[in-house]
Every structure is written in C-alpha cells, then in structure tokens.
Amino acid sequence: MSATASEPAGRFRIRWSARLRLTLLYGTLFFVSGATLLAVTYLLVVQSPASKGTKVTTMNASRNPAVREITAEISYVADRERQEAQRTLLTRSGIALGVMTGVSGGLGWLVAGRVLRPVRVMTERARRISAHNLHERLAMPGPADDELKNLGDTFDGLLARLNVAFDAQRRFVANASHELRTPLTLQRTVIEVALSKPDPDVKALRAVCERALAIGEDQERLIEALLTLASSQSGVFRTEPLDLADVVTDVLDDLAPTRPGNVTLDISLAPAATEGNTSLLERLVTNLVGNAQRYTPHGGWIQVTTGLQDGAPTVRVVNSGPVVPREAIPSLYQPFQRLGHRSARADGHGLGLSIVAAIARAHRARIVTEQGPEGGLDITVTFPRRREELYGVPLSDPPRTPARERPGRPA
C-alpha cells in the first residue's frame, strides 16, 4: 500500500496489481471450496443415525418410574454430549478453514509471482527497447504452445515489423532530403553563375530564369509526389463506386498530348466496377502509364486493359523495353529506386511505382509484377470485388496469380 500525493495524509490507496488480484482470487476460491466442504461434512455428521441419539428402552420400563427417570437422564446426557461434539467439530473446522485460507493466500501470492514472472521479464525488456534498439527481442523461453511465450513471440514479430518500417522511413527521409537538396543546389548554382558575369545580357538572364523556373517546376512535381505518397500511406480518404474503365479513359485523355508518337498504344477497356477514391486511382493509372511511356523505347508498344479477372476488377499495363531482372522487380516499388539501364528518358524521381504500391495497399488491392513478353514490365492491379473485401480483410503479402497467356505485340 502506498499513499498518493493528492490524497490527505493518513489515507492509503491499495495498488491492485495483477499479483494481488490473483492472490485474492486463489484465496477466495479456496475459502469457498473449504466452506462448502465443511458445510457438507457437518450436514452429513448431523444427519447420520449415530448423531440423532438412541432411545434407551427397557422391558416394562413404562411400569417402573425409577427406570423411566434413569432412561430420561441417559438420553439427556447423550443429547448434550452429541451437541457439544457437533459444536466442537464446527468450531475447530472453522478455525482450520481460516488458517488454511491464510496459508493458501500466502501460497497463492508465491504462485502468482511465479506465474507472472515472465510478464515482468517482458515488461523490463520492453522498457529498454526504443527506436534506437529495435533490433533487440524479448526472446521468451518456453514450449511452443505456452500462452506467455506466444505473447512474447507476437511482440517480437511486432518489433520486427516496426524495425523494418523505421528503417524504410529513415531511408525515405534520407533519399527525400537528397532529392530535394539536389535541385535547390542546382538552382542556386545557375543563379550564382549568372550573377558572377560582370555584364550579363538580357538573353543570358532570360535563359537563367527559364532554367530556374524549370528546376522549380521539377521541385513542385517532387513535392506533389511526396504528398501523394504520404496521403496514400495514411489510408484515410473517401470512397465511391466507380469503373476502372472510366478512370483509365480520363487518364489517357489527359496524357494524350504527351504521348510519344513513335510508341504504339493498344487500349482494351472492359467494365470493371469497384469502389475507391477517384483521385488516387487516377494517380495510380497515371503513374503506371507514365512509367510505361517513360521507359518504352522508340518503336515500342504499350498495352492498357481493364476488366474482370476471376470476378475481380483489374487494370493491367504492359510495355516493351529493356529486360528487367526478376530479382530487381521488388525494389522498383521502393521510393527513389531506379535501375541503371532504365534511365532512358528517366526524368522522374523514382516515386512512381512506390505511389502505385501505396495507393493499391490503401485500397486493399494486389499488385502482380512480372517481366514483359518483350522486355519491360507486365503490371496487374487487382481490386476487391465487394465493399466488405475493401475494408474487412487486412491485406497480406499478395499471392502470385496463376500463369496466364502473355499478350502478343499489338499490331
């Protein structure tokens, strides 16, 4: 018991720890069981024939007053002895019950401490773990089916996921800082070079301003991409019924002025109704198609399709281009990750596919990425078919879809 600072002096507050509650539970259970056993035993003793007394009768006792008096005296003494024995049994049993209840409380305190020892160990180890040592684990010993060990293993799994998330966040912050610092440094250098000239003409200053304006626009695109990535990862947005075919149509209409004229674009749009955020899904399709345009070489092709695959709405983008190593595909979905041989017309920031992954994860969609039939990538995004699938089932690692027929090169 300890006194609190806010309470008056002399008043104490009981600390209802788990150990104390378990001890009281053990003691209460023992007391109730012991009292029940005592009551049953006492009733059995009271109701037994030996405890009901014995009639002392003698032949012709009713005709002899002396015999009747002796018989009554014997019955009285026997009843008194019986009642005294019952009182003694009840009193001593109650005393024994009280003593054993106290002993059981002490034993319950020790047993509760023994049972809660792994919890104390986990608490002490968890207090030492912070963002700087997330690599440490509780590593609780015990059999595989032990509940406390399972709790420790679950906490270790949580620490492992947090460690991965913190590492990814640190890399993202470092990469974002580098990506933001580079255009600022370039912009400053361009301006300083222009100012270092003793007598710059209007044409030179105009070129510098245009260059600085282009660098500023590149910074705006980077910041917008970072904001989109952050909003997609938060998973907080409004959804509405929509058709992926309509979303792709709107995106392709907006991208029409920027399409390279020497790349064949094959479009096959079938109805694919789902539920989601229109703005985010437009960004997802924009990034998929834009990524395909950026890395498709001259004379290549891009195929964009929507429809139902096993009853689930899907959007699929396939492009030709350089062969992407299969082991390098997962890294493309990390922020600021680019492959060296995919640098042709690579004016992006390496955030396109990472934004696609974040938007898909927020919509509980699954992404399957494979090597294209003629190099490039074959990306399929499969969305939930019902609203309960969109919000009721947490997304795990997406399983790979069965092998399907590859699209040939469009005519």
C-alpha positions as CSV (number, residue, x, y, z in Angstrom):
1,M,0.0,0.0,0.0
2,S,1.2,3.5,-0.8
3,A,-0.1,7.0,-0.2
4,T,-0.7,9.3,-3.1
5,A,0.4,12.9,-3.1
6,S,-3.1,14.1,-4.0
7,E,-4.7,12.3,-1.0
8,P,-4.7,13.6,2.5
9,A,-2.1,12.3,4.9
10,G,-3.0,9.0,6.6
11,R,-5.1,7.8,3.7
12,F,-3.7,4.9,1.6
13,R,-4.5,3.5,-1.7
14,I,-4.3,-0.2,-2.4
15,R,-2.3,-1.0,-5.5
16,W,-4.5,-3.6,-7.2
17,S,-1.7,-5.3,-9.1
18,A,-2.3,-8.5,-11.1
19,R,-0.4,-10.4,-8.5
20,L,-2.7,-9.2,-5.7
21,R,-5.8,-9.8,-7.7
22,L,-4.6,-13.4,-8.5
23,T,-3.8,-13.9,-4.8
24,L,-7.3,-12.8,-3.7
25,L,-8.8,-15.0,-6.4
26,Y,-6.9,-18.0,-5.2
27,G,-7.7,-17.3,-1.6
28,T,-11.4,-16.7,-2.3
29,L,-11.7,-19.9,-4.3
30,F,-10.0,-21.9,-1.5
31,F,-12.3,-20.3,1.1
32,V,-15.5,-21.0,-0.9
33,S,-14.4,-24.6,-1.6
34,G,-13.4,-25.2,2.0
35,A,-16.6,-23.7,3.4
36,T,-18.7,-25.8,1.1
37,L,-16.8,-28.9,2.1
38,L,-17.2,-28.0,5.8
39,A,-20.9,-27.4,5.4
40,V,-21.4,-30.7,3.6
41,T,-19.4,-32.6,6.1
42,Y,-21.3,-31.0,9.1
43,L,-24.6,-31.9,7.5
44,L,-23.6,-35.5,6.9
45,V,-22.5,-35.7,10.5
46,V,-25.7,-34.1,11.8
47,Q,-27.9,-36.3,9.7
48,S,-26.1,-39.6,10.5
49,P,-28.0,-42.1,12.7
50,A,-25.3,-42.0,15.3
51,S,-25.8,-38.3,15.8
52,K,-29.6,-38.5,16.2
53,G,-29.4,-40.2,19.6
54,T,-30.5,-43.7,20.7
55,K,-33.7,-44.4,22.6
56,V,-32.9,-46.2,25.8
57,T,-35.7,-48.6,26.5
58,T,-36.0,-51.4,29.0
59,M,-38.7,-54.1,29.2
60,N,-41.6,-52.9,31.3
61,A,-39.8,-49.5,31.7
62,S,-43.1,-47.7,31.5
63,R,-44.3,-49.6,34.6
64,N,-41.3,-48.6,36.7
65,P,-40.9,-44.9,37.5
66,A,-37.2,-45.3,38.5
67,V,-36.3,-46.9,35.2
68,R,-38.1,-44.1,33.3
69,E,-36.1,-41.5,35.2
70,I,-32.8,-43.2,34.6
71,T,-33.7,-43.6,30.9
72,A,-34.5,-39.9,30.6
73,E,-31.3,-38.9,32.3
74,I,-29.2,-41.1,30.0
75,S,-31.0,-39.6,26.9
76,Y,-30.4,-36.1,28.2
77,V,-26.7,-36.7,28.7
78,A,-26.3,-38.3,25.3
79,D,-28.0,-35.4,23.5
80,R,-25.8,-32.9,25.4
81,E,-22.6,-34.8,24.5
82,R,-23.8,-35.0,20.9
83,Q,-24.5,-31.3,20.6
84,E,-21.2,-30.5,22.3
85,A,-19.3,-32.7,19.8
86,Q,-21.1,-31.0,16.9
87,R,-20.2,-27.6,18.2
88,T,-16.6,-28.6,18.7
89,L,-16.5,-30.1,15.2
90,L,-17.9,-26.9,13.7
91,T,-15.6,-24.6,15.7
92,R,-12.4,-26.5,15.1
93,S,-13.2,-26.9,11.4
94,G,-13.9,-23.2,11.1
95,I,-10.5,-22.4,12.8
96,A,-8.8,-24.9,10.4
97,L,-10.5,-23.3,7.5
98,G,-9.4,-19.8,8.5
99,V,-5.8,-21.0,9.0
100,M,-5.7,-22.8,5.7
101,T,-7.3,-19.8,3.9
102,G,-4.4,-17.7,5.2
103,V,-1.9,-20.3,4.1
104,S,-3.5,-20.6,0.7
105,G,-3.3,-16.8,0.4
106,G,0.4,-16.9,1.0
107,L,0.9,-19.8,-1.4
108,G,-1.3,-18.0,-3.9
109,W,1.0,-14.9,-3.6
110,L,4.0,-17.1,-4.3
111,V,2.3,-18.9,-7.2
112,A,1.0,-15.7,-8.7
113,G,4.5,-14.3,-8.6
114,R,5.9,-17.4,-10.3
115,V,3.2,-17.3,-13.0
116,L,3.7,-13.5,-13.6
117,R,7.5,-13.7,-13.7
118,P,7.6,-14.0,-17.5
119,V,5.3,-10.9,-17.7
120,R,7.7,-8.9,-15.5
121,V,10.6,-10.1,-17.7
122,M,8.8,-9.0,-20.8
123,T,7.9,-5.6,-19.2
124,E,11.5,-4.9,-18.2
125,R,12.9,-5.9,-21.6
126,A,10.2,-3.9,-23.4
127,R,11.0,-0.8,-21.4
128,R,14.6,-0.9,-22.6
129,I,13.6,-1.1,-26.3
130,S,13.3,2.2,-28.2
131,A,13.6,3.5,-31.7
132,H,17.4,3.2,-31.3
133,N,17.5,-0.6,-30.5
134,L,14.5,-2.1,-32.3
135,H,16.7,-5.0,-33.3
136,E,16.5,-6.4,-29.7
137,R,13.9,-9.0,-29.0
138,L,12.2,-10.4,-25.9
139,A,13.2,-14.0,-26.8
140,M,11.0,-15.6,-24.2
141,P,11.8,-19.2,-23.4
142,G,9.3,-22.0,-23.0
143,P,7.3,-24.6,-25.0
144,A,5.8,-23.6,-28.3
145,D,2.2,-23.9,-27.0
146,D,2.8,-21.7,-24.0
147,E,0.5,-18.7,-23.9
148,L,3.1,-16.3,-22.4
149,K,5.7,-17.4,-25.0
150,N,3.2,-16.9,-27.8
151,L,2.6,-13.4,-26.4
152,G,6.4,-12.7,-26.4
153,D,6.8,-14.1,-29.9
154,T,3.9,-11.9,-31.1
155,F,5.6,-8.8,-29.5
156,D,8.9,-9.8,-31.2
157,G,7.1,-10.0,-34.5
158,L,5.7,-6.5,-33.9
159,L,9.2,-5.3,-33.1
160,A,10.5,-6.8,-36.3
161,R,7.8,-5.1,-38.4
162,L,8.4,-1.8,-36.6
163,N,12.2,-2.2,-37.2
164,V,11.5,-2.6,-40.9
165,A,9.2,0.3,-41.0
166,F,11.6,2.6,-39.2
167,D,14.5,1.6,-41.5
168,A,12.3,2.3,-44.5
169,Q,11.3,5.6,-43.0
170,R,14.9,6.6,-42.4
171,R,15.9,5.6,-45.9
172,F,12.9,7.6,-47.3
173,V,13.8,10.7,-45.3
174,A,17.5,10.5,-46.4
175,N,16.5,9.9,-50.0
176,A,13.9,12.7,-49.9
177,S,16.4,15.1,-48.4
178,H,18.9,14.3,-51.1
179,E,16.3,14.6,-53.9
180,L,15.1,18.0,-52.5
181,R,18.6,19.3,-51.9
182,T,19.9,18.5,-55.4
183,P,17.5,20.8,-57.4
184,L,18.0,23.6,-54.8
185,T,21.8,23.3,-55.2
186,L,21.4,23.3,-59.0
187,Q,19.1,26.3,-58.9
188,R,21.5,28.2,-56.7
189,T,24.4,27.4,-58.9
190,V,22.7,28.5,-62.0
191,I,21.8,31.8,-60.4
192,E,25.3,32.3,-59.0
193,V,26.9,31.7,-62.3
194,A,24.6,34.2,-64.0
195,L,25.4,36.8,-61.3
196,S,29.1,36.2,-61.5
197,K,29.2,37.6,-65.0
198,P,30.2,41.3,-65.0
199,D,27.7,42.4,-67.6
200,P,25.1,39.7,-68.5
201,D,22.8,40.4,-71.4
202,V,19.1,40.0,-71.4
203,K,19.2,36.8,-73.4
204,A,21.6,35.2,-70.8
205,L,19.4,36.3,-67.9
206,R,16.3,35.0,-69.6
207,A,17.9,31.6,-70.1
208,V,18.9,31.6,-66.4
209,C,15.3,32.4,-65.4
210,E,13.9,29.7,-67.6
211,R,16.3,27.2,-66.2
212,A,15.5,28.2,-62.7
213,L,11.8,28.0,-63.5
214,A,12.2,24.5,-64.9
215,I,14.1,23.5,-61.7
216,G,11.3,24.9,-59.6
217,E,8.6,23.0,-61.5
218,D,10.6,19.9,-61.0
219,Q,10.7,20.6,-57.3
220,E,6.9,21.1,-57.3
221,R,6.4,17.7,-59.0
222,L,8.6,16.1,-56.5
223,I,6.8,17.7,-53.5
224,E,3.4,16.8,-55.0
225,A,4.6,13.2,-55.5
226,L,5.7,13.1,-51.8
227,L,2.4,14.4,-50.6
228,T,0.5,11.9,-52.7
229,L,2.7,9.1,-51.3
230,A,2.1,10.3,-47.7
231,S,-1.7,10.7,-48.2
232,S,-1.9,7.2,-49.8
233,Q,0.0,5.6,-47.0
234,S,-2.3,7.2,-44.4
235,G,-5.3,5.2,-45.8
236,V,-7.8,8.0,-44.8
237,F,-9.9,9.0,-47.8
238,R,-13.4,8.9,-49.1
239,T,-14.5,6.2,-51.5
240,E,-17.2,6.0,-54.0
241,P,-18.5,3.4,-56.6
242,L,-16.5,3.8,-59.9
243,D,-15.5,1.9,-63.0
244,L,-11.8,1.4,-63.7
245,A,-12.5,1.7,-67.5
246,D,-13.8,5.3,-66.9
247,V,-10.8,6.1,-64.8
248,V,-8.3,4.8,-67.4
249,T,-10.2,6.7,-70.2
250,D,-9.9,10.0,-68.3
251,V,-6.3,9.5,-67.6
252,L,-5.5,8.6,-71.3
253,D,-7.3,11.7,-72.4
254,D,-5.2,13.8,-70.2
255,L,-2.0,12.1,-71.3
256,A,-2.8,12.3,-75.0
257,P,-0.7,15.5,-75.6
258,T,2.3,13.9,-74.0
259,R,2.2,10.5,-75.8
260,P,5.3,9.8,-77.9
261,G,4.2,9.4,-81.5
262,N,6.5,6.5,-82.2
263,V,5.1,4.2,-79.5
264,T,2.1,2.1,-80.3
265,L,-0.6,2.3,-77.7
266,D,-3.1,-0.6,-77.6
267,I,-6.2,0.0,-75.4
268,S,-8.8,-2.6,-74.4
269,L,-11.2,-1.4,-71.8
270,A,-14.0,-3.6,-70.4
271,P,-16.2,-2.7,-67.4
272,A,-14.5,-3.2,-64.1
273,A,-16.7,-1.8,-61.3
274,T,-15.1,-1.4,-57.9
275,E,-15.1,1.2,-55.0
276,G,-12.3,3.6,-54.3
277,N,-11.1,7.2,-54.3
278,T,-11.2,8.6,-57.9
279,S,-8.3,11.0,-57.5
280,L,-6.0,8.4,-56.0
281,L,-6.9,5.8,-58.6
282,E,-6.3,8.3,-61.4
283,R,-2.9,8.9,-60.0
284,L,-2.3,5.2,-59.8
285,V,-3.2,4.7,-63.5
286,T,-1.3,7.9,-64.5
287,N,1.9,6.6,-62.8
288,L,1.5,3.1,-64.4
289,V,1.0,4.5,-67.9
290,G,3.6,7.3,-67.4
291,N,6.1,4.8,-66.2
292,A,5.5,2.7,-69.3
293,Q,5.8,5.7,-71.6
294,R,9.0,6.8,-69.9
295,Y,10.8,3.5,-70.3
296,T,9.4,2.3,-73.6
297,P,12.0,2.7,-76.4
298,H,11.3,4.2,-79.8
299,G,9.2,1.8,-81.9
300,G,8.0,0.0,-78.8
301,W,4.4,-0.6,-77.6
302,I,2.2,-0.2,-74.6
303,Q,-0.9,-2.2,-73.8
304,V,-3.5,-0.9,-71.3
305,T,-6.5,-3.2,-70.4
306,T,-9.3,-3.2,-67.8
307,G,-11.8,-5.9,-67.0
308,L,-12.6,-8.8,-64.6
309,Q,-10.2,-11.5,-63.7
310,D,-11.8,-14.3,-61.7
311,G,-14.6,-11.9,-61.0
312,A,-12.3,-9.2,-59.6
313,P,-11.8,-5.8,-61.3
314,T,-8.3,-5.3,-62.6
315,V,-6.2,-2.8,-64.5
316,R,-3.2,-4.1,-66.4
317,V,-0.4,-2.2,-68.1
318,V,2.2,-4.0,-70.2
319,N,5.1,-2.4,-72.2
320,S,8.0,-3.4,-74.2
321,G,11.5,-2.3,-73.4
322,P,14.8,-3.4,-71.8
323,V,14.7,-6.6,-69.8
324,V,14.2,-6.1,-66.1
325,P,15.9,-8.7,-63.9
326,R,13.3,-10.6,-62.0
327,E,15.1,-10.2,-58.7
328,A,15.2,-6.4,-59.2
329,I,11.4,-6.0,-59.6
330,P,10.5,-5.7,-55.9
331,S,13.0,-2.8,-55.4
332,L,11.2,-0.8,-58.1
333,Y,8.3,-0.3,-55.6
334,Q,10.7,1.3,-53.0
335,P,10.9,5.2,-53.0
336,F,13.7,6.7,-55.1
337,Q,14.7,3.4,-56.6
338,R,15.7,3.3,-60.2
339,L,17.5,0.7,-62.4
340,G,20.5,2.0,-64.2
341,H,19.6,0.6,-67.6
342,R,16.1,2.1,-67.4
343,S,17.4,5.7,-67.4
344,A,16.3,6.5,-71.0
345,R,14.0,9.5,-70.7
346,A,14.0,8.9,-66.9
347,D,13.1,12.3,-65.9
348,G,11.1,11.1,-62.8
349,H,12.1,10.9,-59.2
350,G,11.8,7.2,-58.6
351,L,8.4,7.6,-56.8
352,G,6.0,6.5,-59.5
353,L,5.7,2.8,-58.6
354,S,6.1,3.4,-54.8
355,I,3.0,5.7,-55.1
356,V,1.2,2.9,-57.0
357,A,2.0,0.4,-54.3
358,A,0.8,2.8,-51.5
359,I,-2.5,3.6,-53.3
360,A,-3.0,-0.1,-54.0
361,R,-2.3,-1.0,-50.4
362,A,-4.8,1.7,-49.2
363,H,-7.5,0.1,-51.5
364,R,-6.7,-3.4,-50.4
365,A,-5.6,-4.2,-54.0
366,R,-3.0,-6.7,-55.0
367,I,-0.2,-6.0,-57.4
368,V,1.4,-8.7,-59.5
369,T,4.5,-7.6,-61.4
370,E,6.2,-9.8,-64.0
371,Q,8.7,-9.4,-66.8
372,G,7.1,-8.3,-70.0
373,P,6.9,-10.6,-73.1
374,E,9.4,-8.3,-74.9
375,G,11.2,-6.8,-72.0
376,G,9.7,-4.1,-69.9
377,L,7.1,-4.9,-67.2
378,D,3.7,-6.6,-67.0
379,I,1.8,-5.0,-64.1
380,T,-1.6,-6.1,-63.0
381,V,-3.5,-4.4,-60.1
382,T,-6.5,-6.5,-58.8
383,F,-9.0,-4.7,-56.7
384,P,-11.6,-6.1,-54.2
385,R,-14.9,-7.1,-55.8
386,R,-17.1,-6.1,-52.8
387,R,-17.1,-3.4,-50.2
388,E,-16.6,-5.8,-47.3
389,E,-13.4,-7.0,-49.0
390,L,-12.2,-3.4,-49.3
391,Y,-12.4,-2.7,-45.6
392,G,-13.0,-6.0,-43.8
393,V,-9.9,-8.1,-44.7
394,P,-6.4,-6.9,-43.9
395,L,-4.0,-7.1,-46.8
396,S,-1.2,-9.6,-46.5
397,D,1.6,-10.3,-49.0
398,P,-0.2,-10.6,-52.3
399,P,-0.1,-14.1,-53.7
400,R,1.1,-14.5,-57.2
401,T,-1.6,-15.2,-59.8
402,P,-1.5,-18.4,-61.9
403,A,0.4,-18.2,-65.1
404,R,-1.7,-16.6,-67.8
405,E,-1.4,-16.1,-71.6
406,R,1.0,-13.4,-72.5
407,P,-0.2,-10.6,-74.7
408,G,1.5,-10.6,-78.1
409,R,2.8,-7.4,-79.6
410,P,0.0,-5.3,-80.8
411,A,-0.4,-4.9,-84.5
